[in-house]
Amino acid sequence: QQQVKQSPQSLIVQKGGISIINCAYENTAFDYFPWYQQFPGKGPALLIAIRPDVSEKKEGRFTISFNKSAKQFSLHIMDSQPGDSATYFCAATSYGKLTFGQGTILTVHP
Amino acid sequence: EPEVTQTPSHQVTQMGQEVILRCVPISNHLYFYWYRQILGQKVEFLVSFYNNEISEKSEIFDDQFSVERPDGSNFTLKIRSTKLEDSAMYFCASRERGGVETQYFGPGTRLLVL
């Protein structure tokens, strides 16, 4: 019940395309849903986050869509750039502890 | 911009040896965490620490692990007798206060147990 399931495992997108990564959770106690971006050899860095009372949040090229009834949320990266190539983790938290998804390796080809 | 720092960046140790991983959280943060990431796998929660005591720990955080905040700035993770399966990247994270959920991660310590 504590799991967060993430897909796809890897994603290849052309420059300028849209990258979409999906996550699903089961624990309804989760109350904060961040996305982290991780480059090789670095720690996860917060990209964008949403609370379950909001259905969408947009920051620049990054948008989270949240479907509370389906217990799903997704990250959309518009106009994907080669610099966006990284591993993306969705996560969920209740009482501070982060539960991470498996990660998606995004490759954006120039 | 304030950041979480960790030392060392890499540590190689022999099985059965003790290691101490060090973290300096962001200065006004009150909640501290350790996570680990085995190569190619997801980031896993180990322990959370608040008000000088453990607030939650995972099944991974057994008696071989301990955490300490020895002074006002450092936060350490000790592994008493390392096992091969402890080889992983260990991340420290900190959070400002209750009601602010964002956790900021350090760059990690890569631990290799031989």
Backbone of each chain as ProteinMPNN parsed JSONL, in Angstrom:
{"seq_chain_A": "QQQVKQSPQSLIVQKGGISIINCAYENTAFDYFPWYQQFPGKGPALLIAIRPDVSEKKEGRFTISFNKSAKQFSLHIMDSQPGDSATYFCAATSYGKLTFGQGTILTVHP", "coords_chain_A": {"N_chain_A": [[0.819, -1.21, 0.0], [2.121, 1.096, 0.397], [3.424, 1.638, -1.901], [4.581, 3.399, -4.811], [3.895, 3.466, -8.097], [5.584, 3.703, -11.143], [5.765, 4.688, -14.528], [6.824, 5.195, -17.969], [9.66, 2.933, -17.767], [11.804, 3.792, -19.215], [12.325, 6.433, -21.579], [12.319, 7.85, -24.726], [12.64, 10.802, -26.481], [12.166, 13.186, -29.038], [13.853, 16.298, -29.551], [11.968, 19.115, -28.655], [9.637, 17.746, -28.449], [6.935, 16.233, -26.484], [7.265, 14.996, -23.257], [6.003, 12.435, -21.274], [5.333, 11.17, -18.157], [4.112, 8.741, -15.975], [2.468, 8.095, -12.856], [1.218, 6.077, -10.168], [-0.602, 5.576, -7.165], [-1.474, 4.01, -4.023], [-1.967, 4.507, -1.355], [-4.106, 6.435, 0.396], [-3.474, 8.254, 2.294], [-1.342, 9.733, 1.513], [-0.245, 13.027, 0.942], [1.122, 14.882, -0.502], [2.825, 15.431, -3.464], [5.65, 15.208, -5.006], [7.877, 15.759, -7.791], [11.03, 14.629, -8.709], [14.169, 15.396, -10.175], [17.004, 13.791, -11.398], [20.382, 13.885, -12.075], [23.166, 12.011, -13.393], [25.241, 10.812, -10.797], [24.482, 12.751, -9.03], [22.407, 14.194, -6.398], [18.821, 13.775, -5.943], [16.823, 16.4, -7.222], [14.342, 18.714, -6.441], [11.7, 19.211, -8.665], [9.033, 19.951, -9.318], [5.924, 20.16, -7.56], [2.808, 18.929, -6.165], [-0.311, 19.259, -4.448], [-3.058, 17.186, -3.298], [-5.483, 18.541, -3.539], [-5.538, 20.002, -5.791], [-5.821, 19.963, -9.311], [-4.093, 20.388, -11.372], [-0.823, 21.635, -11.98], [1.383, 24.052, -13.123], [4.634, 24.868, -14.092], [6.59, 26.746, -15.866], [7.932, 24.841, -18.426], [7.085, 22.512, -17.333], [4.509, 20.428, -16.177], [2.264, 19.178, -13.786], [-0.257, 16.796, -13.75], [-3.041, 15.839, -11.895], [-5.036, 13.249, -10.704], [-7.219, 12.623, -8.445], [-9.285, 10.8, -7.838], [-8.666, 8.586, -9.357], [-6.257, 8.037, -8.312], [-3.824, 8.782, -9.507], [-1.046, 10.421, -11.034], [0.748, 12.632, -13.181], [3.641, 13.691, -15.02], [4.28, 16.183, -17.298], [6.454, 17.209, -19.766], [6.924, 19.853, -21.665], [8.022, 20.871, -24.934], [10.519, 19.434, -24.94], [13.974, 19.304, -24.103], [17.451, 18.577, -24.901], [18.951, 18.971, -22.564], [17.172, 18.218, -20.647], [17.476, 15.583, -20.336], [17.658, 13.027, -18.104], [17.125, 11.231, -15.008], [13.89, 10.771, -13.822], [11.945, 10.956, -10.953], [8.895, 10.184, -9.514], [7.192, 10.904, -6.471], [5.707, 10.409, -3.247], [4.297, 11.581, -0.231], [3.557, 11.206, 3.223], [3.351, 12.547, 6.39], [5.998, 13.348, 6.134], [7.873, 11.316, 5.307], [9.305, 10.296, 2.309], [8.105, 8.401, -0.382], [9.309, 6.827, -3.123], [8.855, 6.483, -6.678], [9.868, 4.084, -9.206], [11.467, 5.35, -11.046], [12.209, 7.058, -14.124], [14.087, 6.936, -16.977], [14.887, 9.511, -18.933], [15.58, 10.35, -22.207], [16.448, 12.843, -24.382], [16.643, 13.447, -27.667], [18.663, 15.399, -29.84]], "CA_chain_A": [[0.0, 0.0, 0.0], [3.009, 2.235, 0.419], [4.14, 1.744, -3.166], [4.256, 4.328, -5.883], [4.285, 2.782, -9.328], [5.954, 4.699, -12.144], [6.014, 4.191, -15.887], [7.606, 4.017, -18.334], [10.986, 2.793, -17.168], [12.666, 4.657, -20.01], [11.559, 7.214, -22.551], [13.144, 8.581, -25.686], [11.821, 11.844, -27.096], [12.901, 14.121, -29.876], [13.859, 17.691, -29.097], [10.733, 19.822, -28.981], [8.484, 16.884, -28.193], [6.352, 16.208, -25.133], [7.595, 13.82, -22.454], [4.943, 12.169, -20.297], [5.672, 10.111, -17.197], [2.916, 8.48, -15.181], [2.621, 7.441, -11.558], [-0.009, 5.695, -9.49], [-0.381, 5.262, -5.76], [-2.607, 3.357, -3.368], [-2.182, 5.008, 0.001], [-4.841, 7.698, 0.364], [-2.915, 9.175, 3.297], [-0.369, 10.6, 0.863], [-0.843, 14.359, 0.817], [2.034, 15.774, -1.21], [3.336, 14.615, -4.559], [6.709, 15.917, -5.726], [8.684, 15.122, -8.826], [12.446, 14.94, -8.581], [15.021, 15.183, -11.351], [18.321, 13.374, -10.942], [21.434, 13.696, -13.07], [24.123, 10.992, -12.933], [26.178, 11.207, -9.755], [23.952, 13.858, -8.22], [21.227, 13.893, -5.613], [17.556, 14.206, -6.542], [16.5, 17.819, -7.054], [12.906, 18.948, -6.609], [11.344, 19.849, -9.922], [7.696, 20.522, -9.17], [5.142, 19.349, -6.622], [1.385, 19.243, -6.138], [-1.13, 18.694, -3.367], [-4.206, 16.493, -3.908], [-6.659, 19.386, -3.732], [-5.332, 20.725, -7.043], [-5.807, 18.977, -10.398], [-2.998, 20.659, -12.292], [0.107, 22.699, -11.612], [2.309, 24.293, -14.221], [5.778, 25.743, -13.829], [7.382, 26.772, -17.085], [7.63, 23.737, -19.355], [6.728, 21.332, -16.553], [3.135, 20.421, -15.674], [1.76, 17.971, -13.125], [-1.697, 16.559, -13.764], [-3.355, 14.99, -10.741], [-6.377, 12.681, -10.706], [-7.358, 12.08, -7.101], [-10.19, 9.639, -7.801], [-7.945, 7.458, -9.95], [-4.984, 7.924, -7.599], [-2.768, 8.835, -10.51], [-0.548, 11.74, -11.373], [1.692, 12.541, -14.278], [4.505, 14.838, -15.33], [4.403, 16.51, -18.713], [7.522, 18.156, -20.08], [6.676, 20.416, -22.992], [9.217, 21.353, -25.652], [11.638, 18.753, -24.289], [15.303, 19.707, -24.55], [18.502, 17.611, -24.535], [19.321, 19.219, -21.176], [16.198, 17.568, -19.763], [17.843, 14.167, -20.22], [17.933, 12.755, -16.697], [16.168, 10.293, -14.433], [12.808, 11.468, -13.128], [11.265, 10.161, -9.94], [7.748, 10.703, -8.799], [7.229, 10.525, -5.065], [4.53, 10.779, -2.461], [4.675, 11.645, 1.168], [2.663, 11.524, 4.329], [4.159, 12.734, 7.6], [7.393, 13.65, 5.845], [8.639, 10.266, 4.643], [9.072, 10.216, 0.869], [8.082, 7.106, -1.058], [9.655, 7.122, -4.505], [8.627, 5.549, -7.765], [11.054, 3.37, -9.686], [12.282, 6.218, -11.875], [12.128, 7.007, -15.584], [15.261, 7.515, -17.626], [14.45, 10.278, -20.105], [16.61, 10.768, -23.162], [15.922, 13.76, -25.398], [17.574, 13.509, -28.791], [18.671, 16.727, -30.494]], "C_chain_A": [[0.858, 1.269, 0.0], [3.68, 2.486, -0.927], [3.649, 2.903, -4.014], [4.788, 3.686, -7.16], [4.47, 3.798, -10.441], [6.204, 4.021, -13.484], [6.113, 5.355, -16.862], [8.946, 3.995, -17.621], [11.991, 3.677, -17.898], [11.844, 5.29, -21.122], [12.532, 7.971, -23.44], [12.238, 9.534, -26.454], [12.721, 12.709, -27.968], [12.823, 15.533, -29.286], [12.599, 18.404, -29.576], [9.482, 19.016, -28.708], [7.995, 16.984, -26.751], [6.741, 14.894, -24.456], [6.51, 13.649, -21.404], [5.337, 10.972, -19.443], [4.499, 9.977, -16.229], [3.244, 7.779, -13.865], [1.253, 7.142, -10.967], [0.319, 5.315, -8.058], [-1.628, 4.609, -5.195], [-2.968, 3.986, -2.031], [-2.871, 6.371, -0.026], [-4.369, 8.683, 1.431], [-1.839, 10.081, 2.703], [-1.001, 11.973, 0.623], [0.05, 15.365, 0.106], [2.767, 14.934, -2.229], [4.377, 15.42, -5.338], [7.285, 15.079, -6.856], [10.125, 15.594, -8.641], [13.162, 14.595, -9.884], [16.417, 14.822, -10.831], [19.251, 13.191, -12.128], [22.447, 12.703, -12.519], [25.098, 11.542, -11.896], [25.713, 12.325, -8.848], [22.767, 13.388, -7.378], [19.962, 14.336, -6.335], [17.297, 15.683, -6.242], [15.016, 18.02, -7.329], [12.647, 19.733, -7.879], [10.039, 20.615, -9.777], [6.903, 19.607, -8.251], [3.698, 19.824, -6.611], [0.742, 18.634, -4.905], [-2.411, 18.135, -3.964], [-5.454, 17.33, -4.072], [-6.59, 20.208, -5.012], [-5.218, 19.698, -8.169], [-4.648, 19.198, -11.371], [-2.125, 21.776, -11.745], [1.134, 22.826, -12.717], [3.41, 25.234, -13.764], [6.688, 25.695, -15.062], [6.966, 25.664, -18.034], [7.126, 22.495, -18.65], [5.32, 21.474, -15.969], [2.878, 19.096, -14.976], [0.253, 17.951, -13.318], [-2.013, 15.549, -12.68], [-4.807, 14.545, -10.8], [-6.576, 11.947, -9.386], [-8.21, 10.819, -7.078], [-9.501, 8.402, -8.356], [-6.642, 7.17, -9.224], [-3.813, 7.836, -8.577], [-2.305, 10.276, -10.683], [0.557, 11.59, -12.415], [2.47, 13.84, -14.436], [4.552, 14.983, -16.839], [5.53, 17.527, -18.877], [7.295, 18.618, -21.513], [7.989, 20.873, -23.608], [10.487, 20.753, -25.029], [12.963, 19.13, -24.95], [16.343, 18.649, -24.165], [18.966, 17.765, -23.092], [18.345, 18.628, -20.168], [16.522, 16.089, -19.57], [18.355, 13.887, -18.816], [17.01, 11.617, -16.265], [15.147, 11.082, -13.619], [12.123, 10.501, -12.174], [10.006, 10.883, -9.489], [7.868, 10.221, -7.353], [5.93, 10.953, -4.409], [4.931, 10.765, -1.006], [3.458, 11.813, 2.066], [3.534, 11.567, 5.575], [5.65, 12.793, 7.29], [8.163, 12.599, 5.084], [8.28, 10.201, 3.165], [9.102, 8.762, 0.407], [8.252, 7.38, -2.543], [9.135, 6.05, -5.453], [9.952, 4.999, -8.25], [11.972, 4.242, -10.535], [12.062, 5.98, -13.363], [13.362, 7.689, -16.15], [14.791, 8.189, -18.91], [15.674, 10.659, -20.939], [15.945, 11.64, -24.217], [16.979, 13.905, -26.477], [17.495, 14.858, -29.482], [18.075, 16.695, -31.902]], "O_chain_A": [[0.395, 2.356, -0.345], [4.429, 3.452, -1.072], [2.494, 3.322, -3.949], [5.98, 3.402, -7.279], [3.613, 4.655, -10.658], [6.775, 2.933, -13.559], [5.536, 6.411, -16.605], [9.309, 4.956, -16.943], [12.905, 4.236, -17.292], [10.817, 4.761, -21.545], [13.447, 8.642, -22.962], [11.211, 9.135, -27.002], [13.892, 12.925, -27.656], [11.855, 15.897, -28.618], [12.216, 18.31, -30.743], [8.377, 19.557, -28.735], [8.554, 17.706, -25.926], [6.564, 13.816, -25.024], [6.139, 14.606, -20.724], [5.636, 9.896, -19.961], [3.967, 10.97, -15.732], [4.175, 6.979, -13.782], [0.273, 7.843, -11.221], [1.397, 4.791, -7.777], [-2.698, 4.646, -5.803], [-4.132, 3.993, -1.629], [-2.263, 7.36, -0.435], [-4.825, 9.826, 1.462], [-1.463, 11.082, 3.314], [-2.138, 12.073, 0.163], [-0.231, 16.563, 0.111], [3.273, 13.858, -1.912], [4.034, 16.211, -6.217], [7.184, 13.852, -6.862], [10.397, 16.779, -8.447], [12.811, 13.647, -10.586], [16.94, 15.478, -9.93], [18.955, 12.446, -13.061], [22.575, 12.565, -11.302], [25.703, 12.597, -12.09], [26.465, 12.794, -7.994], [22.2, 12.322, -7.62], [20.018, 15.175, -7.235], [17.53, 16.146, -5.126], [14.498, 17.545, -8.34], [13.27, 20.762, -8.143], [9.972, 21.805, -10.088], [7.18, 18.41, -8.172], [3.395, 20.955, -6.991], [1.202, 17.616, -4.387], [-2.819, 18.569, -5.042], [-6.412, 16.87, -4.693], [-7.478, 21.015, -5.287], [-4.577, 18.663, -7.99], [-4.271, 18.287, -12.109], [-2.61, 22.728, -11.135], [1.687, 21.832, -13.187], [3.153, 26.26, -13.134], [7.441, 24.743, -15.268], [5.796, 25.556, -18.404], [6.774, 21.516, -19.308], [4.981, 22.486, -15.357], [3.221, 18.031, -15.489], [-0.431, 18.948, -13.084], [-1.339, 14.526, -12.557], [-5.708, 15.373, -10.932], [-6.157, 10.8, -9.227], [-7.886, 9.867, -6.368], [-9.73, 7.293, -7.875], [-5.991, 6.161, -9.495], [-2.952, 6.96, -8.489], [-3.074, 11.22, -10.501], [1.209, 10.55, -12.507], [2.024, 14.919, -14.046], [4.828, 14.026, -17.562], [5.553, 18.565, -18.215], [7.461, 17.845, -22.457], [8.939, 21.216, -22.905], [11.405, 21.478, -24.644], [13.062, 19.256, -26.171], [16.138, 17.906, -23.206], [19.338, 16.777, -22.46], [18.648, 18.545, -18.978], [15.912, 15.421, -18.736], [19.366, 14.446, -18.392], [16.217, 11.108, -17.058], [15.506, 11.953, -12.826], [11.77, 9.38, -12.541], [10.051, 12.058, -9.124], [8.564, 9.247, -7.065], [5.165, 11.751, -4.951], [5.816, 10.009, -0.605], [2.477, 12.467, 1.714], [4.373, 10.688, 5.774], [6.473, 12.342, 8.088], [9.032, 12.942, 4.283], [7.11, 10.069, 2.805], [10.002, 7.999, 0.757], [7.441, 8.079, -3.151], [8.995, 4.882, -5.09], [11.018, 5.389, -7.774], [13.14, 3.903, -10.724], [11.772, 4.866, -13.801], [13.65, 8.849, -15.852], [14.354, 7.526, -19.851], [16.653, 11.209, -20.437], [14.987, 11.22, -24.866], [18.071, 14.419, -26.233], [16.41, 15.401, -29.687], [18.014, 17.728, -32.57]]}, "seq_chain_B": "EPEVTQTPSHQVTQMGQEVILRCVPISNHLYFYWYRQILGQKVEFLVSFYNNEISEKSEIFDDQFSVERPDGSNFTLKIRSTKLEDSAMYFCASRERGGVETQYFGPGTRLLVL", "coords_chain_B": {"N_chain_B": [[22.485, 30.085, -2.845], [21.176, 28.158, -0.211], [22.342, 24.866, 0.591], [22.321, 21.293, 0.976], [25.022, 19.524, 2.215], [27.344, 16.811, 1.822], [29.68, 14.488, 3.147], [32.039, 11.753, 3.093], [32.386, 12.076, -0.53], [32.799, 9.707, -1.816], [33.253, 6.436, -0.54], [35.152, 3.675, 0.266], [35.109, 0.536, 1.758], [35.949, -2.244, 3.877], [34.133, -5.261, 4.271], [32.357, -5.621, 7.297], [33.543, -3.533, 8.574], [33.196, -0.356, 10.266], [31.402, 2.499, 9.214], [31.034, 6.015, 8.889], [28.86, 8.332, 7.724], [28.591, 11.647, 6.718], [26.652, 14.639, 7.027], [25.648, 17.942, 6.335], [22.946, 19.621, 6.999], [20.614, 22.069, 5.605], [20.735, 25.217, 7.167], [18.556, 26.325, 8.757], [16.771, 24.303, 8.89], [14.664, 21.756, 10.272], [13.955, 19.089, 10.157], [15.312, 15.963, 9.376], [16.685, 13.568, 7.151], [17.672, 10.29, 6.028], [18.294, 8.59, 3.039], [18.65, 5.817, 0.78], [20.106, 4.634, -2.267], [20.35, 1.96, -4.165], [22.427, 0.916, -6.842], [20.951, 1.709, -9.883], [18.408, 1.395, -8.937], [15.402, 2.449, -7.17], [15.089, 5.341, -5.026], [15.255, 4.859, -1.568], [13.658, 5.213, 1.548], [15.281, 5.58, 4.663], [15.468, 6.647, 7.36], [14.001, 9.062, 9.544], [14.464, 12.124, 11.33], [13.944, 14.16, 14.08], [13.925, 16.827, 16.353], [16.005, 15.837, 17.867], [15.605, 13.105, 17.957], [14.805, 9.853, 16.569], [12.141, 9.81, 14.35], [10.829, 8.197, 12.547], [11.522, 5.028, 11.069], [12.703, 2.777, 8.535], [12.275, -0.679, 7.471], [14.738, -1.388, 6.576], [16.524, -0.048, 8.146], [18.129, -1.32, 10.423], [19.53, -2.702, 13.486], [22.165, -2.269, 12.933], [22.45, 0.211, 11.994], [22.703, 3.667, 12.857], [21.808, 6.997, 13.823], [22.813, 10.376, 14.32], [22.916, 13.619, 15.746], [25.386, 15.347, 16.333], [26.172, 17.923, 16.89], [25.201, 21.358, 16.389], [25.095, 21.439, 13.653], [25.88, 19.177, 12.129], [24.791, 16.007, 10.813], [24.737, 12.643, 11.169], [25.154, 9.368, 9.747], [25.671, 6.195, 10.852], [27.049, 3.091, 10.104], [27.439, 0.147, 11.602], [28.688, -2.428, 11.228], [29.583, -3.15, 8.27], [27.933, -4.614, 5.408], [28.089, -6.453, 2.324], [25.806, -5.868, 0.875], [25.204, -3.332, 1.689], [26.308, -1.58, 0.004], [25.804, 1.27, -1.797], [24.287, 4.372, -2.864], [24.115, 6.962, -0.604], [21.872, 9.274, 0.546], [21.417, 12.34, 2.154], [18.818, 14.345, 3.437], [16.97, 17.369, 4.019], [14.382, 19.208, 5.697], [12.411, 22.1, 6.079], [10.378, 22.757, 8.098], [7.452, 21.659, 9.937], [4.573, 21.441, 7.914], [5.754, 22.535, 5.728], [6.591, 20.849, 3.005], [8.699, 20.287, 1.279], [11.609, 18.511, 0.592], [15.08, 18.787, 0.629], [17.795, 17.525, -1.065], [21.085, 16.219, -0.489], [24.23, 15.798, -2.3], [25.011, 13.187, -2.076], [26.659, 10.197, -0.836], [28.72, 7.838, -2.132], [28.905, 4.585, -1.272], [30.965, 1.827, -1.129], [31.215, -1.476, -0.4], [33.537, -3.913, 0.168]], "CA_chain_B": [[21.335, 29.336, -2.344], [21.589, 27.145, 0.768], [22.278, 23.503, 0.099], [22.734, 20.2, 1.846], [26.322, 18.985, 1.818], [27.648, 15.487, 2.366], [31.055, 14.009, 3.029], [32.791, 11.983, 1.855], [31.599, 11.825, -1.738], [32.976, 8.28, -2.073], [33.909, 5.701, 0.537], [35.338, 2.245, 0.048], [35.402, -0.074, 3.043], [35.907, -3.702, 3.916], [32.991, -5.838, 4.97], [32.54, -5.724, 8.738], [34.06, -2.275, 9.125], [32.236, 0.71, 10.577], [31.531, 3.733, 8.431], [30.212, 7.155, 9.284], [28.574, 9.252, 6.629], [28.306, 12.946, 7.329], [25.767, 15.542, 6.307], [25.339, 19.238, 6.937], [21.661, 20.07, 6.434], [20.404, 23.511, 5.488], [20.913, 25.666, 8.55], [17.334, 26.57, 9.529], [15.881, 23.161, 8.752], [14.427, 21.052, 11.532], [13.701, 17.671, 9.919], [16.442, 15.395, 8.659], [16.382, 12.245, 6.611], [18.615, 9.536, 5.224], [17.765, 7.686, 2.043], [19.702, 5.171, 0.023], [19.752, 4.225, -3.625], [21.204, 0.933, -4.745], [22.663, 1.249, -8.25], [19.911, 1.366, -10.844], [17.119, 1.208, -8.295], [14.768, 3.681, -6.702], [15.528, 5.895, -3.754], [14.502, 4.246, -0.474], [13.708, 5.88, 2.84], [15.9, 4.851, 5.773], [15.16, 7.147, 8.696], [13.753, 10.501, 9.717], [15.014, 12.571, 12.617], [13.413, 15.475, 14.444], [13.999, 17.153, 17.777], [17.036, 14.975, 18.461], [15.28, 11.69, 18.054], [14.255, 9.226, 15.369], [10.688, 9.883, 14.289], [10.382, 7.02, 11.818], [12.589, 4.289, 10.4], [12.22, 1.715, 7.67], [12.753, -2.032, 7.806], [16.162, -1.471, 6.237], [17.266, 0.607, 9.239], [18.168, -2.268, 11.55], [20.407, -2.343, 14.61], [23.497, -1.911, 12.444], [22.423, 1.626, 11.627], [22.334, 4.659, 13.86], [21.947, 8.386, 13.382], [23.165, 11.273, 15.414], [23.161, 15.033, 15.423], [26.337, 15.566, 17.436], [26.262, 19.344, 17.207], [24.093, 22.09, 15.769], [25.119, 21.509, 12.197], [26.093, 17.901, 11.457], [23.851, 14.9, 10.957], [25.535, 11.518, 10.712], [24.634, 8.005, 9.641], [26.715, 5.212, 11.14], [26.787, 1.675, 9.866], [28.399, -0.443, 12.554], [29.405, -3.556, 10.634], [29.039, -3.093, 6.911], [27.737, -5.817, 4.623], [28.205, -6.196, 0.888], [24.554, -5.295, 0.386], [25.093, -1.919, 2.074], [26.852, -0.765, -1.09], [24.717, 2.085, -2.353], [24.436, 5.823, -2.713], [23.363, 7.394, 0.565], [21.505, 10.681, 0.454], [20.852, 13.063, 3.276], [17.859, 15.369, 3.02], [16.442, 18.139, 5.138], [13.109, 19.896, 5.465], [12.436, 23.289, 6.929], [9.536, 22.686, 9.295], [6.145, 21.065, 9.696], [3.74, 22.236, 7.015], [6.529, 22.757, 4.501], [6.894, 19.467, 2.686], [9.825, 20.091, 0.366], [12.866, 17.985, 1.117], [16.234, 19.118, -0.199], [18.735, 16.418, -0.997], [22.494, 16.427, -0.729], [24.756, 15.13, -3.505], [25.158, 11.763, -1.824], [27.928, 9.498, -0.603], [28.724, 6.506, -2.742], [29.57, 3.626, -0.399], [31.278, 0.525, -1.731], [31.675, -2.437, 0.607], [34.234, -5.016, -0.512]], "C_chain_B": [[21.814, 28.261, -1.363], [21.449, 25.75, 0.188], [22.725, 22.526, 1.167], [24.076, 19.692, 1.326], [26.571, 17.655, 2.505], [29.12, 15.165, 2.153], [31.162, 12.602, 3.622], [31.892, 11.777, 0.638], [31.667, 10.347, -2.112], [33.654, 7.651, -0.862], [33.96, 4.229, 0.159], [35.747, 1.632, 1.379], [35.347, -1.589, 2.925], [34.674, -4.146, 4.693], [33.306, -5.994, 6.458], [33.072, -4.455, 9.397], [32.915, -1.297, 9.394], [32.481, 1.903, 9.66], [30.603, 4.795, 9.011], [30.09, 8.088, 8.096], [28.074, 10.56, 7.234], [27.496, 13.847, 6.41], [25.697, 16.858, 7.081], [24.052, 19.713, 6.281], [21.623, 21.583, 6.273], [20.143, 24.079, 6.881], [19.617, 25.872, 9.336], [16.334, 25.426, 9.43], [15.826, 22.348, 10.037], [14.265, 19.534, 11.363], [14.814, 17.125, 9.019], [16.149, 13.944, 8.289], [17.647, 11.626, 6.033], [17.836, 8.616, 4.295], [18.943, 6.949, 1.419], [19.174, 4.774, -1.345], [20.788, 3.212, -4.097], [21.268, 1.189, -6.242], [21.53, 0.775, -9.157], [18.537, 1.194, -10.252], [16.557, 2.53, -7.779], [15.37, 4.124, -5.378], [14.627, 5.351, -2.641], [14.719, 5.004, 0.832], [14.397, 4.99, 3.876], [15.357, 5.333, 7.116], [14.862, 8.638, 8.631], [14.085, 10.879, 11.153], [14.512, 13.974, 12.886], [13.538, 15.657, 15.941], [14.9, 16.164, 18.514], [16.613, 13.533, 18.697], [14.721, 11.174, 16.732], [12.748, 9.31, 15.419], [10.1, 8.715, 13.503], [11.592, 6.334, 11.194], [11.981, 3.162, 9.584], [12.76, 0.362, 8.146], [14.247, -2.183, 7.509], [17.009, -0.996, 7.411], [17.252, -0.305, 10.457], [19.194, -1.823, 12.586], [21.822, -1.967, 14.183], [23.604, -0.42, 12.113], [22.129, 2.494, 12.846], [22.529, 6.048, 13.263], [22.182, 9.256, 14.605], [23.276, 12.688, 14.867], [24.092, 15.53, 16.529], [26.5, 17.034, 17.826], [25.157, 20.058, 16.457], [24.061, 22.047, 14.266], [25.222, 20.144, 11.518], [24.998, 16.893, 11.764], [24.539, 13.686, 10.365], [24.734, 10.23, 10.658], [25.807, 7.065, 9.878], [26.216, 3.825, 10.796], [27.858, 0.921, 10.635], [29.259, -1.533, 11.929], [28.869, -3.743, 9.22], [28.954, -4.462, 6.255], [27.875, -5.443, 3.151], [26.969, -5.469, 0.362], [24.303, -3.86, 0.855], [25.675, -1.003, 1.005], [25.717, -0.04, -1.787], [25.145, 3.546, -2.303], [23.56, 6.217, -1.539], [23.13, 8.904, 0.473], [20.961, 11.184, 1.781], [19.875, 14.085, 2.712], [17.403, 16.14, 4.244], [15.2, 18.898, 4.701], [12.996, 20.992, 6.501], [11.643, 23.107, 8.209], [8.256, 21.961, 8.939], [5.293, 21.983, 8.856], [4.443, 22.611, 5.735], [7.093, 21.403, 4.098], [8.193, 19.258, 1.918], [11.054, 19.605, 1.1], [13.973, 18.297, 0.111], [17.306, 18.062, 0.033], [20.173, 16.897, -1.183], [22.954, 15.65, -1.948], [25.019, 13.647, -3.324], [26.581, 11.335, -1.503], [27.801, 8.126, -1.233], [29.546, 5.572, -1.873], [29.748, 2.308, -1.125], [31.873, -0.361, -0.651], [32.275, -3.637, -0.119], [34.339, -6.245, 0.387]], "O_chain_B": [[22.761, 27.533, -1.661], [20.549, 25.485, -0.609], [23.412, 22.884, 2.124], [24.236, 19.459, 0.127], [26.086, 17.399, 3.607], [29.718, 15.514, 1.136], [30.44, 12.287, 4.568], [30.748, 11.345, 0.781], [30.712, 9.796, -2.66], [34.522, 8.262, -0.238], [32.955, 3.625, -0.213], [36.636, 2.151, 2.054], [34.767, -2.135, 1.986], [34.241, -3.49, 5.64], [34.391, -6.446, 6.827], [33.052, -4.322, 10.62], [31.828, -1.404, 8.826], [33.623, 2.261, 9.372], [29.535, 4.496, 9.546], [31.082, 8.563, 7.543], [27.244, 10.566, 8.142], [27.638, 13.816, 5.188], [25.689, 16.877, 8.312], [24.065, 20.159, 5.133], [22.509, 22.288, 6.757], [19.414, 23.485, 7.676], [19.612, 25.594, 10.535], [15.182, 25.566, 9.84], [16.801, 22.261, 10.784], [14.423, 18.784, 12.327], [15.199, 17.753, 8.032], [15.469, 13.213, 9.009], [18.566, 12.326, 5.607], [16.87, 7.963, 4.69], [20.087, 7.393, 1.514], [17.972, 4.604, -1.55], [21.935, 3.552, -4.387], [20.288, 1.626, -6.845], [21.197, -0.41, -9.189], [17.588, 0.88, -10.97], [17.168, 3.587, -7.938], [16.069, 3.364, -4.708], [13.401, 5.376, -2.752], [15.842, 5.384, 1.163], [14.125, 3.792, 3.954], [14.85, 4.541, 7.911], [15.388, 9.368, 7.791], [13.997, 10.059, 12.067], [14.632, 14.865, 12.046], [13.281, 14.729, 16.707], [14.599, 15.721, 19.623], [17.188, 12.83, 19.528], [14.234, 11.937, 15.898], [12.134, 8.927, 16.415], [8.976, 8.293, 13.778], [12.569, 6.991, 10.833], [10.9, 2.659, 9.89], [13.569, 0.272, 9.07], [14.93, -3.007, 8.118], [18.106, -1.509, 7.63], [16.48, -0.105, 11.395], [19.666, -0.687, 12.552], [22.588, -1.414, 14.972], [24.698, 0.128, 11.973], [21.394, 2.093, 13.749], [23.306, 6.242, 12.329], [21.812, 8.927, 15.732], [23.661, 12.922, 13.721], [23.636, 16.068, 17.538], [26.91, 17.35, 18.943], [24.254, 19.406, 15.934], [23.122, 22.551, 13.648], [24.692, 19.974, 10.42], [24.37, 16.923, 12.823], [24.891, 13.688, 9.185], [23.779, 10.028, 11.408], [26.818, 7.137, 9.181], [25.104, 3.439, 11.154], [29.048, 1.048, 10.345], [30.476, -1.526, 12.112], [27.851, -4.399, 9.0], [29.774, -5.346, 6.503], [27.789, -4.272, 2.782], [27.067, -4.576, -0.48], [23.311, -3.243, 0.468], [25.546, 0.217, 1.095], [24.787, -0.661, -2.302], [26.202, 3.898, -1.778], [22.388, 5.844, -1.485], [24.067, 9.691, 0.342], [20.15, 10.527, 2.434], [20.091, 14.624, 1.627], [17.442, 15.632, 5.364], [14.994, 19.186, 3.522], [13.424, 20.84, 7.645], [12.184, 23.287, 9.3], [8.001, 21.679, 7.768], [5.294, 23.195, 9.072], [3.794, 22.97, 4.753], [7.974, 20.869, 4.772], [8.73, 18.151, 1.912], [11.487, 20.196, 2.089], [13.817, 18.095, -1.093], [17.67, 17.753, 1.168], [20.443, 17.842, -1.925], [22.17, 14.928, -2.563], [25.228, 12.926, -4.3], [27.555, 12.004, -1.845], [26.897, 7.355, -0.911], [30.758, 5.747, -1.749], [28.796, 1.746, -1.667], [32.905, -0.038, -0.063], [31.606, -4.291, -0.919], [34.895, -7.264, -0.023]]}, "name": "protein", "num_of_chains": 2, "seq": "QQQVKQSPQSLIVQKGGISIINCAYENTAFDYFPWYQQFPGKGPALLIAIRPDVSEKKEGRFTISFNKSAKQFSLHIMDSQPGDSATYFCAATSYGKLTFGQGTILTVHPEPEVTQTPSHQVTQMGQEVILRCVPISNHLYFYWYRQILGQKVEFLVSFYNNEISEKSEIFDDQFSVERPDGSNFTLKIRSTKLEDSAMYFCASRERGGVETQYFGPGTRLLVL"}
